[in-house]
Structures are given as C-alpha cells and as structure tokens.
Amino acid sequence: MKTAILYHQDLERYDFGEGHPFTGERFSEFFNFFKSKHALSKDQFERIEPEPATDEILKLVHSKDYIEAIKAASEGTARSNIFQYVSSDNLNPMTGCIPCGVEKGARIIVGISLLAGELVAQGKFSKVIGVGGGMHHAKPNYGEGFCFYNDVAICVRSLKQKYNLRRILVLDTDAHAGNGTKEIFYQDPEVLFIDMHQDPRTIYPGTGFIFEIGSGKGEGFTVNLPLSPGAGNQAYQYLFEEVIFPLAYEFKPEFIIRYGGSDPHYLDELTNLGLTLEGFKMIGQQVNQISRKFTEGASIDLLLSGYNLAVLPFAWSALISGLLELDIDLSGLEEISPPSGDSRIKETKEMVGQLRKQLKKYWRSMG
Ligand SMILES: [Zn+2]
C-alpha cells in the first residue's frame, strides 16, 4: 500500500515574520529536499492536498469566542484584549500583531491532521505523513508556543466521534512538553498521551513532570518522560523499550498518532537535547514496530517543529525513513561532535525508576 503524504503550498503562510524562530519556508524546504533525494517516488507515495479546517471542525476543541478573536486579529481587526487569547510568542516580533496569513496556515495544519486521521480510519492508507501537524501548545481558549489550533486534539476528538475509537495512543516526541494536548486529554482514559521532552525545569513550557499523570477517569493515561539536557539516542531508545512499548502492550491502541519535528536534534537552536539523525530514524522504527504489533502497521505521523533549518529536512526525512523502512540518502548534514549515544542514560534510568512509582497503580508493566 502506498503512503499518503499531505502537503499544501499555502503552509508557507504559517510564518511569524522576521526575528521569530518559526518560519513558513520549512515546509517547502523539506518537500523540495525530500524530492531531491528521490525519496518521493510515485510508487511509494500519493500526494494529497488538504482543505483548511472550517469553524465547525475547530469547535471540536476551541471556543467560538477564541476562534473569532484569532481570526479577527489575523485579519488586522484590532482587539485591545488580544493577550486574553494569545501569548506574546504568537505575535510577529516586529509588528506586535498576529500575522495575517498565520490563521489560514493554522487551518490548513488542522486540515492535514484531520485528513490524516480520516484516511487511516477509513482504511484508505495504512500510513499517512502530514507535512505540518502537531501544534501541541494550543489550548481550547489560548494560543501560545507558536500554536493557535490544536490539530492533534481536533483529529482525536473527530476520530472518537465518527469512528467510535476508544483507545488512541498519542506519542509526542517534540523537544517541548505538549502542554495544550495534555490539558485537553487530562481526564480522558480513551487517549493514552505519552510525551517525551526536555526536562521542564530547563525549558518552555515548564510543565510535563512525571507526577502529571492525568486526573479523574484519566488518571494514569498521561505519561510524561522528561529527559535531561543532552539526552542522546540511547536514552530515547531506553524509553521506548522500558516504558512506551510496555504501556502500548497493555493499552492495545486502536489508533496511533506520533507527532514532533526536528527540535530534539542536538544542533537545534531553541533546545538542548542530544538526538542525531540516527536517533530520529530509530524513533520512526520504534513507532513502526508498535503499529505493526497493534494496528496492522497503521499510524499517522505529523511533522512541524525545528529551529535549525539546516537540520530540519534531514531530521524529518530520518523519521520517515525509519517509519517506512525506506532507504533515504541522508548524507550532507555534518554532525560534528554530537553528544555520545549514551549521554544522560543514567539520569534517564533514574527518571524511569521514579515514574514507575507514579504509574504502577494503573499499569501492571510499571510495577
Ligand atoms: Zn518543540
């Protein structure tokens, strides 16, 4: 079966302007890079263009008031109370405004995640790659961390409603904790949210500690895996083997979503983790193994972050190459003096020991 790759050239409008770390050219840069590596063969991939999400779709997670405020602000209608809805990192640093194209771009990103979910749920594709997707800092009534609409949460809500899915595994491998996604599913036992990220004591958003495990019926279904700065490929692999795979085995997901781009790479400019391209490939391979075990190989994979544009297309391609068992030529990025593969493995093992104490009440495999 071919893999669907979802892409829209208007994604470049998701751009916060000069001086802001999130730029819109990432999407076309990746796409052109991927093509130039002859990786985008017609036998392997089918390219599909998503539709921007409607208000109705956005309302699966966001309030009418919030959607109207973001839309109006991005169309240049001044709102004196904009900081009620967004943090300053969602503004163009030169103008102090929400850039006009961003809202359109955000709707396309939601459209990508929604379509990715649909294509897999309907059995049309086994694997779907979303070029764009994973705006995990967006909350129902608040945009921050360069995110406005939480596409993953919208996709999950839609899948639950339309396809009656009751066990959805959401794996966040972005370097930052997914505070928005966490908040939305904190009380939901039908979504197992597993989040690998840099230790929140050292980076935005300052949440994602091991003791944040969900609440009410959702207790035990939020799993945070904070990594010490510098954590390398083996620390990630350890987490897959010791936590993620065992939890997946108990949860038995009916649907798998992974998201997160290149910002855990050791050369990223906003973060301090220690992955190399080899580590990104390994993450893809691990997700593929989990999907083979539980969903006959089906999963959706969404790419968005990365704040070193020289690294981004390589790391996104490495994820895809691992996920699809594709041989992609990733020569050309010089990874000079990366952290050693086993960097921070000791701290990671200690963290897992503490995490097990938090989770053993809910999961046999954590006992
Ligand atoms: Zn990030």
Boltz pocket constraint, residues with backbone or C-beta under 6 A from the ligand:
constraints:
  - pocket:
      binder: B
      contacts: [[A, 174], [A, 175], [A, 176], [A, 263], [A, 305], [A, 306]]
      max_distance: 6.0
